[in-house]
Amino acid sequence: MTSNNISALFANARPGDFVQMRRSHGGSHSAIVYNVTSSGVTFLEANTDNKNTVTLRTYSWADLCNKNVAMSVYTASNYKLK
């Protein structure tokens, strides 16, 4: 995982896309894409504080590389953004 291949993975991501991550500490995590910019991605995610809190959090490409060892982005092919 590098900043370049992570940013390429999210190049076509849209709000609402589902993301699965394998954390560097061995656990897994899921999130929903809220926004993607040239410097990183904002997720709507839950339980990062182990208190089931839902948060809106922005990660730089470097942050994602440091916190994860694998990622997948799933995009529906039949939805429209309003």
NUTORVEX-744322 format. One record per residue (C-alpha): x, y, z. Coordinates in Angstrom, 1 decimal, always signed. Layout:
BEGIN
+--------+--------+--------+
!      u !      v !      w !
+--------+--------+--------+
!      X !      Y !      Z !
...
+--------+--------+--------+
***
This chain:
BEGIN
+--------+--------+--------+
!      u !      v !      w !
+--------+--------+--------+
!   +0.0 !   +0.0 !   +0.0 !
!   +1.4 !   +3.4 !   -1.1 !
!   -0.2 !   +6.8 !   -1.2 !
!   -0.2 !   +6.6 !   -5.0 !
!   -2.1 !   +3.2 !   -5.2 !
!   -4.5 !   +4.3 !   -2.5 !
!   -5.4 !   +7.5 !   -4.2 !
!   -5.8 !   +5.5 !   -7.5 !
!   -8.1 !   +3.1 !   -5.7 !
!  -10.4 !   +6.1 !   -4.7 !
!  -10.1 !   +7.9 !   -8.0 !
!  -13.5 !   +6.8 !   -9.1 !
!  -15.1 !   +6.5 !   -5.7 !
!  -18.4 !   +8.3 !   -5.0 !
!  -20.3 !   +9.3 !   -1.9 !
!  -22.1 !   +6.2 !   -0.6 !
!  -19.5 !   +3.7 !   -1.7 !
!  -18.7 !   +0.9 !   +0.8 !
!  -15.1 !   +0.5 !   +1.9 !
!  -13.6 !   -2.5 !   +3.7 !
!  -10.2 !   -2.1 !   +5.4 !
!   -7.8 !   -4.5 !   +7.0 !
!   -6.2 !   -2.6 !   +9.9 !
!   -2.4 !   -2.8 !  +10.4 !
!   -3.1 !   -4.0 !  +14.0 !
!   -5.0 !   -7.0 !  +12.6 !
!   -8.6 !   -6.0 !  +12.9 !
!  -11.0 !   -5.1 !  +10.2 !
!  -13.1 !   -1.9 !   +9.6 !
!  -15.8 !   -0.7 !   +7.3 !
!  -16.8 !   +2.8 !   +6.3 !
!  -18.9 !   +4.7 !   +3.8 !
!  -17.3 !   +7.3 !   +1.4 !
!  -18.5 !  +10.8 !   +2.1 !
!  -16.1 !  +12.8 !   -0.1 !
!  -12.8 !  +12.3 !   -2.0 !
!  -10.3 !  +15.1 !   -2.7 !
!   -6.8 !  +15.1 !   -4.2 !
!   -5.3 !  +14.9 !   -0.7 !
!   -7.5 !  +12.2 !   +0.9 !
!  -10.9 !  +10.8 !   +1.7 !
!  -13.7 !  +11.6 !   +4.2 !
!  -15.6 !   +8.6 !   +5.6 !
!  -18.7 !   +8.2 !   +7.6 !
!  -17.7 !   +5.5 !  +10.0 !
!  -18.7 !   +4.0 !  +13.3 !
!  -17.0 !   +2.6 !  +16.4 !
!  -13.5 !   +4.0 !  +15.9 !
!  -13.7 !   +5.0 !  +19.6 !
!  -15.1 !   +1.6 !  +20.7 !
!  -18.2 !   +3.4 !  +21.9 !
!  -20.3 !   +2.9 !  +18.8 !
!  -20.1 !   +6.6 !  +17.9 !
!  -20.8 !   +7.5 !  +14.3 !
!  -18.2 !  +10.1 !  +13.0 !
!  -17.3 !  +12.0 !   +9.9 !
!  -13.5 !  +11.7 !   +9.6 !
!  -11.0 !  +12.8 !   +6.9 !
!   -7.8 !  +10.7 !   +6.3 !
!   -4.9 !  +11.7 !   +4.1 !
!   -3.5 !   +9.1 !   +1.7 !
!   -0.5 !   +8.7 !   +4.1 !
!   -2.9 !   +8.2 !   +7.1 !
!   -4.7 !   +5.4 !   +5.2 !
!   -1.3 !   +3.7 !   +4.3 !
!   -0.1 !   +3.8 !   +8.0 !
!   -3.4 !   +2.5 !   +9.5 !
!   -4.2 !   -0.3 !   +6.9 !
!   -2.6 !   -3.2 !   +5.1 !
!   -5.4 !   -3.8 !   +2.6 !
!   -8.5 !   -1.9 !   +1.3 !
!  -11.4 !   -2.6 !   -1.1 !
!  -13.9 !   -0.1 !   -2.5 !
!  -17.3 !   -1.3 !   -3.6 !
!  -19.4 !   +1.0 !   -6.0 !
!  -22.9 !   +0.3 !   -7.0 !
!  -23.4 !   +0.6 !  -10.8 !
!  -27.0 !   +1.5 !  -10.7 !
!  -27.5 !   +4.5 !   -8.4 !
!  -27.7 !   +8.2 !   -9.0 !
!  -26.4 !  +11.0 !   -6.6 !
!  -29.0 !  +13.6 !   -5.9 !
+--------+--------+--------+
***
